[in-house]
Amino acid sequence: MISPEELLKLFSETRANSEKICSYLETEDYVVQPVVDVSPPKWHLGHTTWFFEEFVLKKYQKGYKLFDANSAYVFNSYYESVGDKVVRTDRGNLSRPTVIWVYKYRVYVSNALSKFLNPSEDLSEEILKVIEIGCHHEKQHQELLLTDIKYILGNNPLLPQYNQQFEENSIQNFSKEWIEISEGIYEVGHKGASFAYDNEFGRHKTYLNDFKISNKLVTNAEFLEFMEAGGYEDVLLWHAEGWDWINTNNIKDPFYWHKIDGQWHQYTLQGLLKMNPDAPLAHISYYEAFAFAQWKGMRLPTEFEWEIAQEHFEWGSRWEWTESAYTPYPNYQKADGALGEYNGKFMVNQKVLRGSSVATAAHHSRPTYRNFFHPHLRWQFTGLRLVK
């Protein structure tokens, strides 16, 4: 179990990192919400603060005084059992509370929780676990901050730069190989005492057939071949829902790709750059990943194939679509109370992604991490790895 001293360090670093991410923004950037899936940066800063106030200070700190009575209404996300909240689509309409107010709210709650975590206090394991979850919850929102900021700026007609130092297209400087995994019974799921989310438990056995998995992620150049071969026009490569999706939304290329004067460019957090053909493909939907794999005569890995094979290849620059539906593991148990809404209620109509991405917070990735999104979403740094 993590100690109060270690937890205080984790909490302080996590809070500071969220504000570092936002330090490159202008005030006007904090409020924008172009689509329902993207939340304004100001809301992320407030929501991660409300989490600590609602689930720790309000519950366990005797005599705690709320910073503002409306904080829960404004910054609750999807916790139905906690109370009313602003509709998700309206987060971008909140010019008030102001950005200055949100930062004051963060200072107030951070100071209160730091005092609460005083190592001399005798805090229960239950309290320490909730605070640890809160830190990792904020790390999740740090990734969402980066991807939401990219969406906000990447859909601005001026395509402005966020941060010149943010490198998102690291090159895989090694030869492509196929890693062979033999059939057998394997154990999957989290083990040990280190932090993990409830959806990574319980650990269980699964049978895998023989398979070969690529040690490299699919690159921009490889996907461009698919496009030039008419991949977006070949109905036989697509799921029915995927075919409807690309035609309804006029999808012809990955998100953030722009063809300018006959040459492909890509919007990045460094701004608009010429597309690097050797960079790992990013910002594609599950539908596109599946169609590409079909075109190659291959497939996507299941999440368990990925987990067993991951020690043999590099990962971490892209979330990798898998062929697995997001469902509970055997003997899965969600947390009691409102925290039980964290993962379990989303286990329907979503696909599992494995690994992590260039936007994932430090010390927040592990082989058993189960990310999940609806098949059409692609504002995250999503890519793919092939199996045959």
C-alpha positions in Angstrom: 0.0 0.0 0.0 1.3 3.5 -0.8 2.3 5.5 2.2 1.0 9.0 3.1 4.4 10.5 2.3 4.5 8.9 -1.1 0.9 9.8 -1.8 1.5 13.5 -0.9 4.5 13.5 -3.4 2.3 11.9 -6.1 -0.5 14.3 -5.4 1.7 17.4 -5.5 3.4 16.4 -8.7 0.1 15.4 -10.4 -1.5 18.7 -9.6 1.5 20.7 -10.9 1.6 18.7 -14.1 -2.0 19.5 -15.0 -1.2 23.2 -14.7 2.0 22.8 -16.7 0.0 21.4 -19.6 -2.3 24.4 -19.5 0.6 26.9 -19.2 0.9 27.0 -23.0 -2.7 28.2 -23.5 -4.2 31.6 -23.9 -7.1 32.5 -21.6 -9.5 32.2 -24.6 -8.4 28.6 -25.2 -9.7 27.4 -21.8 -13.4 27.7 -22.6 -13.8 26.2 -26.1 -15.8 23.0 -26.7 -16.0 22.2 -30.4 -17.8 18.8 -30.0 -19.4 16.8 -27.3 -16.4 14.5 -26.8 -14.1 17.4 -26.1 -14.3 19.2 -22.9 -12.8 22.7 -22.3 -9.5 22.8 -20.5 -11.0 24.9 -17.8 -13.5 22.1 -17.1 -10.8 19.5 -16.8 -9.0 21.6 -14.2 -12.2 22.0 -12.2 -13.4 18.5 -12.5 -10.2 16.9 -11.3 -10.3 19.3 -8.3 -14.0 18.5 -7.6 -13.1 14.8 -7.5 -10.8 15.3 -4.5 -13.3 17.6 -2.8 -16.3 15.3 -3.3 -14.8 11.9 -2.6 -12.1 12.8 0.0 -12.4 16.1 1.8 -16.2 16.3 1.9 -16.5 12.7 3.1 -13.5 12.3 5.4 -12.3 15.8 6.5 -14.2 16.8 9.6 -15.5 20.4 9.3 -14.4 20.8 5.7 -16.0 23.9 4.1 -16.8 23.8 0.4 -15.0 26.3 -1.7 -18.3 27.0 -3.5 -21.7 25.4 -3.3 -22.0 25.2 -7.1 -18.8 23.3 -7.7 -20.4 19.9 -7.8 -23.1 21.0 -10.2 -20.5 22.5 -12.6 -17.8 19.9 -12.4 -19.5 16.6 -11.9 -19.0 14.5 -15.0 -21.1 11.3 -15.1 -21.6 10.4 -11.4 -25.4 10.1 -11.4 -25.5 9.0 -7.8 -23.7 12.2 -6.6 -26.3 14.7 -7.9 -27.3 17.0 -10.7 -24.7 18.3 -13.2 -24.3 20.6 -16.2 -25.2 18.7 -19.4 -22.0 17.6 -21.1 -22.7 19.5 -24.3 -23.0 22.7 -22.3 -19.6 22.7 -20.7 -18.3 25.1 -23.4 -21.1 27.6 -22.6 -19.8 28.2 -19.1 -18.0 31.6 -19.3 -18.4 31.6 -15.5 -16.8 30.4 -13.3 -13.8 32.1 -14.8 -10.3 30.7 -15.4 -9.0 32.7 -12.5 -11.7 31.3 -10.2 -10.9 27.7 -11.3 -7.2 28.2 -10.4 -8.2 29.6 -7.0 -10.4 26.6 -6.5 -7.5 24.3 -7.3 -5.3 26.1 -4.8 -8.0 25.9 -2.1 -8.5 22.1 -2.5 -4.9 21.3 -3.0 -3.9 23.0 0.2 -6.7 21.4 2.1 -5.9 17.9 0.8 -2.1 18.4 1.4 -2.9 19.2 5.1 -5.2 16.2 5.3 -2.4 14.0 4.0 -0.1 15.1 6.8 2.0 12.0 7.5 1.4 12.3 11.2 -2.3 11.7 10.7 -3.6 8.1 10.9 -5.4 7.7 7.6 -7.2 4.4 6.8 -6.3 2.3 3.8 -9.7 3.1 2.3 -8.9 6.9 2.3 -5.4 6.4 0.9 -6.8 4.3 -1.9 -9.4 6.9 -2.9 -6.7 9.6 -2.9 -4.5 7.4 -5.1 -7.4 6.8 -7.5 -7.9 10.6 -7.6 -4.3 11.1 -8.6 -4.5 8.6 -11.4 -7.9 10.0 -12.4 -6.2 13.4 -12.8 -3.4 11.7 -14.9 -6.1 10.4 -17.2 -7.4 13.9 -17.5 -3.9 15.2 -18.3 -4.0 13.0 -21.4 -7.5 14.2 -22.2 -6.3 17.8 -21.8 -3.6 17.3 -24.4 -5.9 15.5 -26.9 -8.8 18.0 -26.3 -6.4 20.9 -26.7 -5.2 19.4 -30.0 -8.8 19.1 -31.1 -9.6 22.7 -30.1 -6.5 24.1 -31.9 -6.6 21.7 -34.7 -10.1 22.7 -35.6 -9.2 26.4 -35.5 -8.9 27.7 -39.1 -5.5 29.1 -38.2 -4.2 25.8 -37.0 -2.2 27.4 -34.2 0.8 25.8 -32.4 0.3 24.6 -28.9 3.9 23.8 -27.8 6.9 23.7 -30.1 8.6 21.1 -27.8 5.8 18.5 -27.9 7.1 15.8 -30.2 4.4 13.3 -31.1 5.9 11.5 -34.1 8.8 9.4 -32.9 10.2 7.1 -35.5 10.5 3.3 -35.1 14.2 2.9 -36.0 14.3 -0.9 -36.2 13.5 -3.5 -38.8 10.0 -5.0 -39.0 9.8 -8.5 -37.6 7.0 -10.9 -36.8 7.0 -12.2 -33.2 5.7 -15.7 -32.9 3.6 -16.7 -29.9 2.8 -20.3 -29.4 -0.6 -21.6 -28.5 -1.3 -22.3 -24.9 -3.0 -21.2 -21.7 -1.9 -17.9 -20.4 -2.7 -15.7 -17.4 -3.9 -12.2 -18.0 -4.9 -9.2 -15.8 -3.2 -7.2 -13.2 -1.2 -8.9 -10.3 0.7 -7.5 -7.5 0.2 -4.6 -5.1 0.9 -1.7 -7.5 -1.9 0.6 -8.5 -4.4 -0.6 -11.2 -8.0 0.2 -12.1 -10.8 -2.2 -11.2 -11.3 -3.2 -14.8 -7.8 -4.8 -14.8 -8.8 -7.3 -12.1 -9.5 -10.4 -11.7 -6.6 -12.1 -13.2 -7.6 -15.2 -15.1 -6.5 -17.8 -17.6 -7.2 -17.6 -21.3 -6.4 -19.9 -24.2 -4.6 -18.5 -27.3 -4.0 -20.1 -30.6 -0.7 -19.7 -32.4 -0.2 -16.1 -33.8 2.4 -13.7 -35.1 2.3 -10.1 -34.2 4.3 -7.2 -35.7 7.0 -5.6 -33.6 6.2 -2.3 -35.4 3.1 -0.1 -35.5 1.6 0.7 -38.9 3.1 3.8 -40.3 1.6 6.8 -42.2 3.3 5.5 -45.4 1.6 2.1 -45.1 -1.8 3.7 -44.5 -1.3 6.0 -47.5 -0.9 2.9 -49.7 -4.3 1.7 -48.4 -5.8 5.1 -49.3 -4.2 5.2 -52.8 -5.4 1.7 -53.4 -9.0 2.8 -52.9 -9.4 1.4 -49.4 -12.0 4.0 -48.4 -14.0 3.1 -51.5 -14.0 -0.7 -51.1 -17.2 -1.7 -49.3 -15.9 -5.3 -48.8 -13.2 -4.1 -46.4 -15.6 -2.4 -43.9 -18.0 -3.4 -41.2 -21.5 -2.2 -42.1 -21.4 0.4 -39.4 -18.0 1.5 -40.5 -19.1 1.9 -44.1 -22.1 3.9 -43.0 -19.9 6.1 -40.8 -17.3 7.0 -43.5 -20.0 7.8 -46.0 -22.2 9.8 -43.6 -19.3 11.8 -42.4 -17.3 11.9 -45.7 -14.3 10.3 -44.1 -11.5 9.8 -46.7 -8.3 10.1 -44.6 -7.1 10.0 -40.9 -8.0 12.8 -38.6 -5.7 15.9 -38.8 -4.4 15.0 -42.3 -4.5 17.9 -44.8 -3.5 17.7 -48.5 -2.0 21.1 -49.5 -0.7 21.7 -53.0 -0.6 18.0 -53.7 1.4 17.1 -50.5 0.1 15.6 -47.3 0.5 17.6 -44.1 -0.5 16.7 -40.5 -1.7 19.0 -37.8 0.3 18.3 -34.6 0.7 20.0 -31.3 3.8 21.7 -32.8 1.5 23.1 -35.5 0.9 22.1 -39.1 3.9 20.0 -40.4 4.6 18.0 -43.6 3.5 14.5 -42.9 6.4 12.2 -41.9 5.7 8.9 -43.8 7.8 6.9 -41.3 5.9 8.1 -38.2 3.4 5.7 -36.6 -0.1 6.3 -37.8 -2.4 8.1 -35.4 -5.9 9.4 -35.0 -7.8 6.6 -36.7 -11.0 4.9 -35.7 -11.5 1.2 -35.0 -13.4 1.0 -38.2 -10.4 2.3 -40.2 -8.0 0.0 -38.3 -10.2 -3.0 -39.1 -10.5 -2.1 -42.8 -6.7 -1.6 -43.1 -6.1 -5.0 -41.5 -8.6 -6.6 -43.9 -6.9 -4.9 -46.9 -3.5 -6.4 -45.7 -5.1 -9.9 -45.3 -4.4 -9.8 -41.6 -6.3 -8.7 -38.4 -6.0 -6.8 -35.2 -4.8 -8.5 -32.1 -7.2 -9.4 -29.3 -6.4 -7.6 -26.0 -5.0 -10.8 -24.5 -2.8 -11.5 -27.5 -1.4 -8.0 -27.1 -0.9 -8.4 -23.3 1.0 -11.7 -23.7 3.2 -10.4 -26.6 3.9 -6.9 -25.4 7.2 -7.8 -23.6 8.6 -8.6 -27.1 8.0 -5.2 -28.7 8.2 -1.5 -28.0 4.9 0.3 -27.2 3.8 3.6 -25.8 3.5 6.1 -28.7 0.0 5.2 -29.7 -3.1 3.6 -28.1 -3.5 0.4 -30.1 -7.0 -0.8 -31.2 -7.7 -4.4 -30.4 -10.4 -6.8 -31.7 -11.7 -7.2 -28.1 -15.0 -5.8 -26.9 -14.8 -4.0 -23.5 -16.4 -6.4 -21.1 -15.7 -7.4 -17.4 -13.2 -10.0 -16.5 -14.3 -13.1 -14.5 -15.2 -12.2 -10.9 -15.0 -8.5 -11.7 -16.2 -6.3 -8.8 -16.8 -2.6 -9.1 -16.2 -0.3 -6.2 -19.0 0.5 -3.7 -20.9 3.8 -4.0 -20.3 6.5 -6.6 -16.8 5.3 -7.4 -18.4 2.2 -8.8 -19.5 4.3 -11.7 -15.9 4.8 -12.7 -15.5 2.0 -15.2 -18.1 -0.7 -14.9 -21.1 1.1 -16.4 -19.2 1.7 -19.7 -18.7 -2.0 -20.4 -21.0 -2.0 -23.5 -20.5 -1.1 -27.2 -16.9 -0.1 -26.9 -13.6 -1.6 -28.0 -10.5 -2.1 -25.9 -7.2 -0.2 -26.7 -3.9 -1.3 -25.2 -0.6 0.4 -24.5 -0.4 4.1 -24.0 0.4 7.2 -26.1 2.7 10.2 -26.4 0.0 12.1 -24.4 -0.1 9.6 -21.5 1.1 10.9 -18.2 4.3 9.7 -16.7 4.1 6.5 -14.6 0.5 5.9 -15.8 1.1 3.0 -18.3 1.3 -0.7 -17.7 0.8 -3.9 -19.7 -2.6 -4.6 -18.2 -4.1 -1.1 -18.7 -7.5 -1.4 -20.5 -8.4 1.8 -22.3 -11.8 1.9 -24.1 -13.6 4.0 -26.7 -16.5 3.8 -29.1 -15.4 2.4 -32.5 -15.8 5.8 -34.4 -13.8 8.0 -32.1 -10.3 9.1 -33.2 -9.4 12.3 -31.4 -7.0 10.3 -29.2 -3.6 9.1 -30.4 -4.9 5.8 -31.7 -3.0 3.5 -34.1 -2.7 -0.2 -34.8 -0.4 -3.2 -34.9 -1.1 -6.2 -37.2 -1.4 -9.9 -36.4 -1.3 -12.8 -38.8 
